Amino acid sequence: MSKVRKAVIPAAGFGTRFLPFSKSVPKELIPLVDKPVLQYVVEEAAACGIEEILLIISEGKESLLNVFAPAPALEAQLAKKNRLGELAEVMETARKVRISHVYQKVLDGLGGAILCAEEFVGNEPFAILNGDTVMGSSNGVPVLGQLMEVFDRTQGTVMALERVPRELVHRYGIAAGKEIAPGVVEVEQLVEKPDPENAPGDLAVAARYIYTPEIFPCLKATPPGKGGEIQLPDATRKLMEAGAHVYGRVFAGKRYDIGDKLSFLEATVEFGLKRPEFAGPFRAWLGETVAKTEEG
């Protein structure tokens, strides 16, 4: 099997959890400090050696393409004013990876989005990175890179996993299986949004995946479920039933689901505090604000 050099970023959804903002601006363009969420996702892929990315978009979300498109007037102005650091930042990501796009004409879920990438993928393994989710690493290796390490050893499907409180398992796809190495699980069960009392475990599937092309026949054979959506977990179970091995990597790091308002607020604060140019004043302001709120 060749190395993972292609990635798919689904970004066609309406982002209804972030209305009314997302009526006019795609949620993938929500900024964390001064960078849109989508750029963090693409940078993660590029840092892991991904060479080609396919954005899955829908009509009206063409503004996503502008993030990485050439901007000659802006680039010339930055160069003229000798703002070379900003110029490099604007151009850097687009130089590292080739980005194309395709339209998901029917919004039939994540599984339907991935089916739009079949021609792009060809006969190669490929990564999937949710376009509204930023992943922070705590061990120096990007989360996608942690999955690639497992893929290199197993040549099988790999999904990112994180432990969640038992009472919250109903929000996620939940995987369970046997641990075959520290932090690596061979998945034996995969349940979408189970009731807490019936859940097979507390390992939630977490917005990053590596699949082989064998997933496409399984997606085509998966009927739409709730809301008319083709569910990727349902197709993955078909893949397992056909004898394929599926693995989960309990990643070292933290997931920020920017489609969720509380998670967005947490990410804004944490990413702001990581910026050395204003971390000190920002931390002081936060402390003062919290103290005043508690007093009031």
C-alpha positions in Angstrom: 0.0 0.0 0.0 1.3 3.4 -0.9 1.7 6.1 1.7 -1.2 8.5 2.6 -0.7 11.5 0.4 -4.3 12.6 -0.3 -6.8 14.0 2.0 -10.5 14.9 1.8 -12.1 17.7 3.8 -15.9 17.6 4.0 -17.2 21.2 4.2 -20.6 21.2 2.5 -22.9 21.4 5.5 -25.0 24.4 6.4 -23.6 24.7 9.9 -27.0 25.2 11.5 -25.6 25.0 15.0 -23.9 28.4 14.3 -26.9 30.3 12.9 -27.4 33.1 12.3 -23.7 33.6 11.6 -23.4 30.6 9.2 -26.3 31.9 7.0 -23.8 34.2 5.3 -20.4 32.9 6.3 -19.4 29.2 6.3 -18.6 27.9 9.8 -15.3 26.7 8.5 -14.3 30.4 8.2 -14.9 31.1 11.8 -11.6 32.6 13.1 -9.5 31.4 16.0 -7.6 34.6 16.8 -6.7 35.6 13.2 -6.8 32.4 11.2 -9.9 30.6 9.9 -10.7 27.1 11.2 -10.3 25.6 7.7 -6.7 26.9 7.5 -5.8 25.1 10.7 -7.2 21.9 9.3 -5.3 22.2 6.0 -2.1 23.1 7.9 -2.4 19.9 9.9 -2.7 17.9 6.7 0.3 19.6 5.1 2.4 19.1 8.2 1.8 15.4 7.9 3.0 15.2 4.3 -0.3 15.4 2.5 0.3 16.5 -1.0 -3.3 16.8 -2.4 -6.5 18.0 -0.7 -10.1 17.8 -2.0 -12.5 20.2 -0.5 -16.1 19.0 -0.6 -18.3 22.1 -0.7 -21.9 23.0 -1.6 -23.4 25.8 -3.6 -22.9 29.1 -1.8 -19.7 28.1 0.0 -17.3 29.2 -2.7 -15.7 31.6 -0.2 -13.9 28.6 1.3 -11.8 28.5 -1.9 -10.6 32.0 -1.4 -8.6 31.1 1.7 -6.0 29.4 -0.4 -6.4 31.1 -3.8 -3.8 33.6 -5.0 -4.5 37.2 -4.1 -2.1 39.2 -6.3 -3.3 42.7 -5.2 -2.9 41.8 -1.5 0.4 40.1 -2.0 1.8 43.0 -4.0 0.7 45.5 -1.3 2.3 43.4 1.5 5.5 43.1 -0.5 5.5 46.9 -1.3 5.2 47.7 2.4 7.9 45.1 3.3 5.5 43.1 5.5 7.2 39.9 4.5 6.1 37.9 7.5 2.5 38.4 6.7 3.2 37.8 3.0 4.8 34.5 3.8 1.9 33.5 6.0 -0.6 34.3 3.3 1.2 32.3 0.7 2.8 29.5 2.7 0.0 26.9 2.9 -1.0 27.1 -0.7 2.6 26.4 -1.7 2.8 23.2 0.4 -0.3 21.4 -0.9 -2.5 21.2 -4.0 -6.1 22.0 -3.3 -9.0 21.2 -5.5 -12.8 21.0 -4.9 -16.0 19.3 -5.8 -19.6 20.0 -5.1 -21.8 17.8 -3.0 -25.0 18.4 -4.8 -27.1 16.4 -2.4 -26.4 17.0 1.3 -26.7 13.3 2.3 -24.3 13.2 5.2 -20.6 12.5 5.8 -20.9 9.3 3.9 -22.4 11.0 0.9 -19.6 13.6 1.0 -16.9 11.0 1.0 -18.5 9.3 -2.1 -17.9 12.6 -3.9 -14.2 11.9 -3.5 -14.0 8.5 -5.2 -12.5 9.7 -8.4 -10.0 11.9 -6.6 -8.9 9.1 -4.3 -8.4 6.5 -7.0 -6.6 3.4 -5.7 -4.8 5.1 -2.8 -5.4 5.3 0.9 -6.7 8.7 2.0 -7.3 10.8 5.0 -10.5 12.5 6.1 -10.3 15.7 8.2 -13.6 17.3 9.3 -13.5 20.9 8.1 -15.0 22.4 11.2 -12.8 20.6 13.8 -9.3 21.8 15.0 -7.1 19.2 16.7 -4.5 20.2 19.2 -1.6 17.8 19.7 0.0 17.3 23.1 2.9 15.1 22.1 4.4 17.1 19.2 2.9 14.9 16.5 -0.2 16.2 14.7 -3.3 14.1 15.3 -3.4 13.0 11.6 0.3 12.0 12.0 -0.6 9.9 15.0 -3.1 8.0 12.8 -0.5 7.7 10.0 1.8 5.9 12.4 -0.8 3.3 13.0 -1.7 3.0 9.3 2.0 2.4 8.4 2.0 -0.6 10.8 -1.4 -2.0 10.0 -2.3 -0.9 6.5 -5.9 -0.8 7.8 -8.6 1.8 8.4 -7.7 4.1 11.3 -9.9 6.5 13.2 -9.1 9.0 15.9 -10.6 8.3 19.2 -11.0 10.2 22.5 -12.5 9.3 25.8 -15.7 11.2 26.7 -17.8 11.3 29.9 -20.2 8.3 29.9 -23.2 10.6 30.1 -22.2 12.3 26.8 -21.7 9.2 24.6 -25.1 9.8 23.0 -23.6 12.7 21.1 -20.9 10.6 19.3 -20.1 7.5 17.4 -18.6 5.1 19.9 -16.0 2.5 19.2 -15.0 -0.5 21.3 -12.5 -3.3 21.0 -9.3 -4.8 22.2 -6.1 -2.7 22.9 -3.3 -4.2 20.7 -0.7 -1.5 21.6 -0.7 1.5 24.0 -3.4 3.8 22.8 -4.3 1.6 19.8 -7.5 -0.4 19.6 -8.6 -3.0 17.1 -12.3 -2.0 16.7 -14.8 -4.7 17.2 -18.0 -2.6 17.7 -19.0 0.8 16.3 -22.3 2.3 17.4 -23.7 5.7 16.4 -24.9 7.9 19.3 -25.9 5.1 21.7 -27.8 5.5 24.9 -25.4 5.7 27.8 -26.7 2.6 29.4 -26.3 0.6 26.2 -23.0 2.1 25.0 -20.1 -0.4 24.5 -17.6 2.0 25.9 -16.6 5.7 26.1 -14.3 6.0 23.1 -15.7 8.6 20.7 -14.8 8.8 17.1 -13.1 12.1 16.7 -13.1 13.8 13.3 -9.9 12.3 11.7 -9.8 9.1 9.7 -7.6 7.1 7.3 -9.4 4.8 4.9 -8.5 2.6 1.9 -10.6 2.7 -1.3 -12.5 -0.4 -0.1 -14.8 1.9 1.8 -16.5 3.2 -1.4 -18.4 -0.1 -2.3 -19.5 -0.1 1.4 -20.7 3.5 1.2 -22.7 2.7 -2.0 -24.3 -0.3 -0.3 -25.3 1.7 2.8 -28.9 3.0 2.7 -29.6 6.5 4.0 -30.5 6.6 7.7 -31.9 9.2 9.9 -32.4 12.5 8.1 -31.7 10.9 4.7 -27.9 10.8 5.5 -25.5 8.1 4.6 -23.6 7.4 7.8 -19.9 6.7 7.6 -20.0 4.4 10.7 -22.7 2.2 9.0 -20.4 1.8 6.0 -17.4 1.1 8.2 -19.4 -1.7 9.9 -20.0 -3.2 6.4 -16.3 -3.0 5.8 -15.6 -4.9 9.1 -18.2 -7.5 8.2 -16.4 -8.1 4.9 -13.3 -9.0 7.0 -11.4 -5.7 7.0 -9.5 -4.6 10.1 -10.4 -1.3 11.6 -8.2 0.4 14.2 -8.6 3.4 16.5 -5.9 5.6 17.9 -6.7 7.3 21.2 -4.9 10.5 20.2 -2.7 12.6 22.4 -4.3 16.1 22.3 -7.6 17.9 22.3 -10.4 18.2 19.9 -12.1 21.6 19.3 -15.5 21.2 17.5 -15.9 24.7 16.2 -19.5 24.0 15.2 -20.3 23.8 18.9 -20.5 27.3 20.5 -19.0 26.3 23.8 -16.1 24.5 22.2 -15.5 27.6 20.0 -15.3 29.8 23.0 -12.9 27.4 24.8 -10.7 27.3 21.7 -10.7 31.1 21.3 -9.4 31.5 24.8 -6.9 28.7 24.7 -5.5 29.7 21.3 -5.4 33.3 22.4 -3.4 32.4 25.5 -0.8 30.6 23.3 0.0 33.8 21.3 3.0 35.3 23.0 2.4 38.9 21.7 -0.7 39.3 23.8 -1.0 36.3 26.1 0.0 38.3 29.1 -2.5 41.2 28.8 -5.2 38.7 27.6 -4.7 36.5 30.7 -4.8 39.5 33.0 -8.0 40.7 31.3 -9.6 37.3 31.7 -8.7 37.2 35.4 -10.2 40.6 36.0 -13.4 39.8 34.0 -13.9 36.5 35.8 -13.4 38.2 39.2 -15.9 40.9 38.3 -18.5 38.4 37.1 -18.2 36.4 40.3 -18.5 39.5 42.4 -21.6 40.5 40.5 
